[in-house]
């Protein structure tokens, strides 16, 4: 009698990934996170699109409107830090759900007739709820992919942030023309509620998520037990060997790293430079989401429809760039290159190019200025590459907190830039035209003069931060140094 044995199915994490049992779910979650980012950045872009109508109807000066634009980022850092800590205890799925609900609800007060004060308050609350968006989206995506495969989904999510204005601008301009500027907020609220319901059904944490890693971190033994071997296998390195030194080195690779003191991470050169580089990105975002549409209509002289399309150019360019850099990063990392070579250096070069373009804008005008702004702004809206790179220096348990802290500190750039541009315009003599009256050539020239000074400042910031990033942003070296310190500290304890 012949006995037939059913093959034993491997249940290891590495086998599950290799056999594609989780791949479909991973890409569905990634798609939802891309939509999440699209909605988030559409929420930011709407203020600039309603600038002319809102300033006229609500009687807001350029400085006041710039202040409202800056107010969006007032709670960015505080909520980002708080959410980072919460993410070490609570599933990222539920954090994203609460954020999405807040976004949707905060759109409706302006639809229902809110004035300047309501606009200010809702922008502050909305910005606070959107502060951790990029960090939580990346953290969720990283929980579904092996370290060497994270560059592409990370940049897809980053591209979602650039696609928000691309998709929203023409649609919202049509809504504003057809139904009035207040309905631009209402439409975003409805879209947010639809995403919320879908995420409630689809959303979940992946196998590499921080809370699962936290359970591994609580294991009191240092023996090479199965969870550690699985984590090493998931990194995509060679098979574990009996060589203890080799195994120990693998355990310190990416997701197998040990938690280290938060202070050591935040004071590392890589983190500090990443914050500065991110600040330059947010500086540009503040201008794009608050003043770019107004600049296109008043200085360049485009029609409302033309503004709707031209507003998308930098974001389209940025999305294409992010996708290209995502494929490049994945290819380089699969080929064994470092995080610095695969992610940081392309990021740094993009910042340098952006800085040079902004410095050149005041020297040209018309279509040439639009081209330079498209390239410059497109190269400077790639902020998510900074936290994505920094995430490789820490354990998954600390990943959400580090990325959220990075985003919160970097957002200071977006707090300053809208108001700074408004001040430049005010000092140049620009005054908002009452609703229903055409803007004079003198006011357009005054605005151009003020914004040109803002471009020079932005160009200098981007250029300096790009060079600093190329020289001192080294996630690989930072991770190794932090793990060596951890090993020394553990030895001293024993």
N, C-alpha and C positions, 0 to 999 in steps of 0.2 A: 504494500500500500504506500502510495507516494503522498508525502505531506507537503502542501504548498504553503510557503511562508509569505505573508504580506510584508513588503519592504517597510522598514521603520522610517517614518517621515521625520527628517531633521526639523527640530523646532528652534534652532538657534536664530538669533537676530540676523546674523550674516546670511544664513540660508534664505530667510524670508525676503530679504532685499534682493539677493542674487536671483531668486526664482520669480521675481517681479510680482510677488503676491501683494506687495504694498505700493508698488510703483503707480498704479492707476489712482489709488486713493491720494498718494502724494501729489500728483499733478492736478487732481480735482481741487484739493485744498489750496494749492498754489494759485489756481485760477480764481478761487474765491478771494484770496488775499490780494491778487492783482486788482480785482473789482473794488475791494476795500480801499486800496490806495487811490484808485481813480476817483472814488467818491470823496475821499479826504481832500485831495488836491483840487477837486472841483469846488468844494466848500471854500477853500482859500481863494480861488480865482474869481469867485462871484463878486467879491467886493470891488475889484478893479473894473469889472464889466458894467457895474451899475454906478460907477463913479460920477459921471456927468449928471445923470438924472437925480441921484441921491444928494449930491452936493447942492444942486439947484433947489430941489424941493425941501430939503431939510435945513437949508441955509448954513452949510458947513464950509469953513475956510480950508485952504490947502493944508495948513498945519494941523487943524483939527481932524481932517480926513486922514492925514498921515498918522496921527495919533491913534485913530480907530484902527488903522491897518496894523500899527505896532501892537495894539492891545490884544490882538489875536494871539500873540506870543507871550503875554504877561505870565500866564500860568503854565506855560510849556515846560519849563525846567522843574517847577515844583511837582506837578502831576507826573512828569516823566520819572523823577526820582522815586516818588511814592509808589508808582505802578511797578517800577523795577523791583522794589522790595516785595510788593504783593505777589508778583509773578513767581517768587521763590516758594510761595505757599499755596497759590491758587492756580488752577489750570488757565493757560493763556486763552483757551477757547472762551471762557466766561468773561475774561477781561475784554476781549474783542467784542463780545456781545454787548456789554455795558457801554463801551465806547460808541458802538454803532447806534444804540438807542439814544444816547445823549446827542449825537450829531443830528439825528432826524428831528428830535423834539425841538432843538434850538433854532431850527429854520423857520418854524411857523409863526413866532411872534412878529417878525417883520412882514410876513404875508398878511397878518391881521391888523396892520396899521401902525406898528411901532415907530417911534420917532428916533431922534439922534441918540438919546440916552438908552433906549432899548437896543438900538443897533450896537452901541458900545458894550453893553452888558452881555448881550448874546454872543458877540464876537470873543469876549474874554472867556466865557464859559465854553464855547465851541472850541476855541484854541486849546484850552486846558485839556479837553477830552480828546483832541487830536494829537496832543504832544507826544504820547508814547506810540503813535500809530506805526511808524516805520520800525521802531525797535521791536514791538510786539509781533508785527507781521513777519519780520525776518526771523525772530525767535521761533515762531510757529513753523515757518518753512524749514528752518534748520533742523527742527525735530523730525522731519520726514526724509532727509537726505544724508548720505554719508559725507564726511568733510570734503573729500576731493570733488564731490558733485554739487556743492552748494553755490558755487559762483554763478551758474546759470539761473537757477530759481531765484537767487537773491537779486540778480539784475533784472529779471522779469518783474519782480515786485517793485523794484526801483523804477522800471519803465512804466509801471502802472501809475506811479506818482506823476510822471511826465505826461501820461496819456489823459489824466484827469482834465487839465485845461484844454487839451486837444479836442476831446470829445465834448466837453461842456461848453466851450466858448461859442462855437457856431449855434449850438442848440439853445443856449441861454440868451444869446443875442436875439435869436428868432422869438423866444418867449418874451423878452423885454419889449421888442417892437410890437408884437401881437397883443400881449396881455398886460404889459406894464412891468416896471423893474421889480416890484415886490414879488411877482410870481416866480422870479428866478430863484428866490429862497424857497418858495413853496414846492417847486418841482424837485429841488434837491432833497427836501424833507420826505417826499413820497418815495423817491428812489432809495433813500436810506432805509426806510421801513421795509421795502421789498427785500433788500440785501439782508436785513436783520432776520427776517423769517427764513430765508434760505440757509443762513449760517446756523440758525438754531437746529436745523435738520441735518446739515452736512458737516459742520465743524467738529473737529476733534484734535487731540494732541498726538504727535507721531512717536515712533519708537525711540528716537534720539532726543526726546523732549527733556527739558531741564528737571522736571519733577521725577522722571524715571531715573535720571542720572543721580538725583539727590538720594534716592533709595540705595543706590550703589555706594554713594559716598558714606552712608551711615554704617557700612559693613566694617566692623572693628578690626578685621584682620588684614595683613598686608600680603597674604598668600595669593598666588596667581589663580584665584578661583574662576569658575566659568563665566560670571558676568564680566570680569575684566578681560578675559580672553575674547569674549564676544565683542566687547567694545573695541579692542585692538583690531579684531578681524574686520569690523565695520569701517575702520579708517582706510582699509584698502592696502595695508602693508602686506609683506610676505607672511606666510603661515608662522604661528608661534613655534619657537624652538625651545630646547631644554637649556639653552644658554641663558643663565639668570640675568647677566648684564644686558643682553639683547632684549630680553623680555621687559626688564625694568625701563629701558629706553622707550619701548613701544607704549608702555603704560603711561608715559608722560606725553604721548602724542595726541594732540587735539582733544577728542572727546574723553580720552583716558586720563586727562590731567587731574591733579588734586586741587581742591579749593585753596585759595591763598587769601591773605588779608586784603580787604577792599582798598585800604589806604595805599598799599603797595601798587595796586593796579592803577588807581586814579592819579598817583604821582609819578607814574612811569613816563618816560619821554615820549613813547609811542602814543599814549592816551592824550597827553597834553597837546601834542602836535595834531592828533586826529581832531581834537576839539577846535583848534585854530582853523584847520582846513574845513571842518564842517561849518564853522562860523562864517567863513567866506561864501560857502554854498547858500546858507540861510540868508545872508545879506542880499544875494542876488534874488532869492525867492521872494523876499520882502518887497523888492522893487517890482518884480514881475507881477505879483498878485495884487499889488495896490496901485501902481502908477503906469505900468506898461500900456494898457489899453488907452489911458488918457493921453499918453505921449504920442501914440500912433494917430489918434484923432486930431489933437491940437497942433502938434509939431509937424508930423509927417503929412497930415491932411487927408487921412483915409475916411471913407464913409463908414457908417455903422457896420454894414456887411463886411467891408474890407477889414475893419478892426477885428471883427469876429474871426476871420480867417488868419490874418497876420499875427494875431495873438497866439495862435497855435504853433507858429513856425519854430520858436526856440524849444518848445516841448516836444515837437515831432523830432527835431534834430537830436535832442537829449535822449529820447526813447530809442532811436536807432543806434545812437552811440552806446547806450547802456546794453542793448542786446548784443552788439558787436563785442564789447568788452567782456560781457558775460560768457560768450562762446570762447573768446580768447583766454579768459581766466580758467575756465574748465579744462581747455586743451592743455594749457601750461601746467596746471596742477596735476592732471592725469599723467603728464610726462615727467613728473617729479620735481617741477620747479617750486620755489618757495612762494609763500603767500605774498611776500613783498614784491617779488618779480611778477607774479600773476595778477595781483589786484592793486597793490599800492602804487607801483610805478605808473601804470596806465592812468590811474586816478590823479596822480601828481602832474603828469604831463597835460592832462585835460585842464587842470586848474591854471597852469602856466599859459596855455593857449587862450583860455577865457580871459585872463588878465590882460594879455596883449590886445585882444579884440576890443575890450572896453576902453582901453587907453587910446585906441585909434578912432572910436566913434565920434568924438568932438571935432575931429579933423575933416570929417566928411558930412554928407547930408543926404536926404531923400532915400532912394532904394539902397544905396551903398551902406547907409546907417542901419537899415533894416537887416541887411545881409550880415553885417558885423555883429549886430545884437543877436541875431539868430544863432550864429556860431558861438559867440561868447557866452550868452546865457545858456545855450544848449550844453556847452562843455562844463558849465558850473552848476547844473542841477542834478549832479550825480552823487549827491551826498550819501545815499545808502551804501555806497561802496566803502565808506569809512568805517561805520559800525560793523559791516560784514567782514572786513579785514580784521578789525580789533577783536571780533568774536573768537578768532582762532587762537588768541593768546590766553584764553580762560576756559575753565570747565563749563559744561552745559548748565550746571546749577547756577553759575554766576553770569551766564550769557545775557539773559534779559535785563538784569540790573545794570551791567556795564554798557550795553547798547542804549538803554533808556537814559542813563546818566550822560552819555556822550551826546545824545540828541538834545537833552535838556539844556546842557551848557552851550552847545553850538547854536541853539535857537536864539541866543542873545543877539546874534547878527540880524535876525529878522525883527527883533524888537526895535533895534536902532535904525535900520535902513529906511523904512517908510517915513518916519518922522524926520530923519535927516534929509531925505529928498524934499519933503514938504518945506523944511526950513530953507534949503537952497533956493527953492522956487519963490518962497516968500521974500527972501533977501534980494532976489533978482527983480522983484516988483510984480510978480504974478498974482492976480486976484481972480477968484472964481466968478464966472459970468452967471447972472441970474437965469433961472430956468426960462426957456423959451426965447432967449436972446442969443444971437450968433456971437462967437468968440472973435475978438478983434485981432488983427495982425500983430499989434503991439503986445497983447497978452500972450500970444503964441510964441513970440520972440523971447519974451521974458521967461516963459516956461522952459524953452530950449536952453537958454543961458544957465538957468538953475540946474536943470537935469544934466547938462554937460559936465558941470562941476561934480555932480554925484557919480557920473560915469568914471571920471578920473580917479576918484577916491576908491570906487569899487574895483577898478582895474589894478590899482596899487595893492589893495588887500589880497586879491586873488593871486597876483603874481608872487608876492612874498610868501603866502601860505602854501602855494604850490611848490616852491623851492624848499621850504622847511619840511614839507611832507616827503619829498624825494630824499632828503638827507637824513631825517630822523624818525620817520614812521616805519618801525621794524617789528611787526607783530610776532614773527617767528622767534627773533632774538629775545623779545620781551617775555614770551611764554617760557622759553627755556630758562631764562634767568629767574623768573618767579618760581619755577619748579625746583631749581637748584636750591633756592632759599628755603623752600618748603622742606626739601630733603634734609638740609642742614638743621633746620629747626626741629624736625622729628627726631633726628639723631641726638640732639642735645637733650630733648625731653626724656629719651630712653636712658 
